[in-house]
Amino acid sequence: MNARTIPLTFVPLPVYPMDILIKNKVLATMAGLVAHNRAGLLEANQQDLDAGNLDDLTLYDRLKIDDRKIGAMTQSLEETLALPDPVGIEKYHYHHPQGMEIYNRSAPFGTILIIYESRPDVTVEAAALAFKAGNKILLKGGKEARNSNRFLVSLWHLALAECGLDPDHILYLDYTREQTFDLLKSSAGKIDLVVPRGGDQLIEMVKTHASAPVLVSGRGNNFIYVHDKADPAMALEIILNSKLQKISVCNATDKVLIDRQLPGLEAFSKQLAAALVYEEVSLLADQSLSGLGSLYPVQIPDQENIWYEEFLARRILLGTVSGLDEAVQKINKYSGGHTAVIITADQEAAAGFMEAVDAASVIHNASSRFTDGGQFGLGAELAISTDKLHHRGPLGLNQLVTNKWYVYGNGQIRK
């Protein structure tokens, strides 16, 4: 099956209100198609895997589709189907002194372009959310997932056709890099929102070239701060889960800061290092923990830039800080503004940390892997925004709408 693609000169269809029953029927139909076309999807994905670099474990993990991922795709469709319609929600009502009724209600953005790398499941989740929020969506996946993405979009087009809708609601951009640049440069007036979902290079490219508004789905480079009142056993478990539960995602942890006043600092550092090495994680450490090098293979980086880097790999950087203030300063300087975790039994310290850290998600005594639309009760997510306008954090269904003012009069003129 082939997905319909669009020319560079396209003009998106206007967005009209769509009945919630029709939207849900499309999502239910798509869920059935994904489940029933499992063999075709796996075959298309194998073509991508055969053409890719299987030595890149991060890319392989993101690209590979298996039964678990197919189950997650259908689950995300079913969860999105079950959510209330986000369009037309009344946010404000005012009775004007001259007799007009003024309402502010949620409304679709219009046309959303998402540019993403590697992950074919985004083709399902992003389209489901954008469609249910009443938007048209343009999907520009990476060339490494071309066959998988085209197959999935062909299923979307079948679902739309079965429900009597135009396939232009969900379109796949089978573009070269140069064609994508051209589209971004001419995007003002055609596209209402651009969402880049990927690494730093992709994000900078979109921000540089797009003339339409851009909502950045930023890098992770997440930090965990082990406060001096932390439970070491809890800290160890949270760090390992945050780093290892899924390596290739933006909510994995890359940096750990340990308070120098933590009782048993040396013993905890050795235990943490041993556990990470056992899990085949490459250790980096600042000079304060250089003593670990006598026990384990540890790299002591001499460049500050390593603190800015998002690893997306079995690699972690350990360091120490003198108190909460230094931890906050370091996180605010180096992190991607995605997620920061504090592990402590001190509620006051946790509250101070969570207010002072400049991140989309701040977590007390839990894994960074919980920064996720599904884990936050939002259903699927389009991306996780590290911008502050118009939304920060997971972009779920209710974040893919804007608002609109409706004024009802009967001949009033302004006095």
C-alpha positions, 0 to 999 in steps of 0.5 A: 500500500502506498500513502498519497503524497502532496506537491510543494504547491499544496494549499491545505483544506480549510478546517470545518467542525467535525462531529465527534462520532465521525472522529472516533469512528476514524480512530476505531477503524484505524485501530482495527486496520493496524491490528489486522495489517500487522504482517504488512507493517512488519514487512515494511519495517523490516525493509527499513531495518535492512537499509539502516545501520543496525550497529546504532542501537539507539536508532534501531530501538526507535525504528524497530516495530514489533508486537509490543509496539503494534500493541502500543499503537492500537492502545494509543488510538483507543485511549485517544478515542476515549478522551472527550472532544477538545474542540468547542470547550467554553473557557470564558463567557461574558454578557456585554452591557450592550446585550452581546454574548461573548464566548471564548471556546477552544478551536483547532489550530488548522494545519500542523506539520510535524517533522520527526526522526526514526519512530514510526509509532509517531505516525500513529500517535501524532496523527490521532491526536491532531485529527481528533483535535480537528486539525489537518496534519502533515507528517514528515518522517525521516528517510530511515523509516520511510517504508514503515511511515508510508504503510501506516499513512496508507492505513490512515487513508483507508480509515478516512475513506471508509468513514467518508472523509477526504484523505487530506486530513492526514498527509505524508510528506515524502520530501527530500531535505531541500524540498522540506527547506522550501516548504518551511520557508513558505510555510507562513499562511499555509501551516499554522504550527510546526513541531520538530521532534528530534535532535538538536540539528533537526530543531535548529534547522526548523527554527532557522527555516520555518516562517510559520510558528514553531513549537519546539519539542526539545532535547532531554539531557535530564538531571537527577539530584541526590539530596543529602536527605535522600534514601540511598536505596531509593536513589539507586533504584530511581537512577537505574530506572531513569537511565535504563528503562528505555535508553533512546527516549528524551525522558531518560536521565543523562546526568546525576548530581550527588550532594557532597553532604550525603551520608556515606557518599563514597559508599553510595557512589561506588554502589551506583557505579557498580550497578551502572557498569553491571548494566554496561553503561559507560561512566563519566565523572567529574574530578570530584569522583575521579577515585572511582577510576581505580575500581571501574572504567571511568572517563573524566571529561576535560570539556565543559560541553559534555554537560550540555550533551544529550546522550540517548545511549548507555552513557551517564555523567556523575558529579557532586555539588555542595547543596541544593542551590548549586544543583539548581544552578547547574541544572538550569545552566546545562539541562535541556529544560525537559525534566529534573528529579530530586530525591530527598526525604526533606519536603521543604528542600523538594518544594524549593527545588521544584520551584527553582528548577527551570524545566517542563517537568519537575519530579520528587522521588520518582523516575524521569521516565514518568514525563510522558503524556500517557503517564500524565493521564493525557493519553498519547502525546504529539511531543514534549515541548520545552517551549513556554508558549503556547504550552510546556511539557507533553502535548496531548489532545487538549494542547493541540487546540487554540482558542477563538472568540465568538460574539453574538449580537443583534445590531449593536454598534460601539458607542 
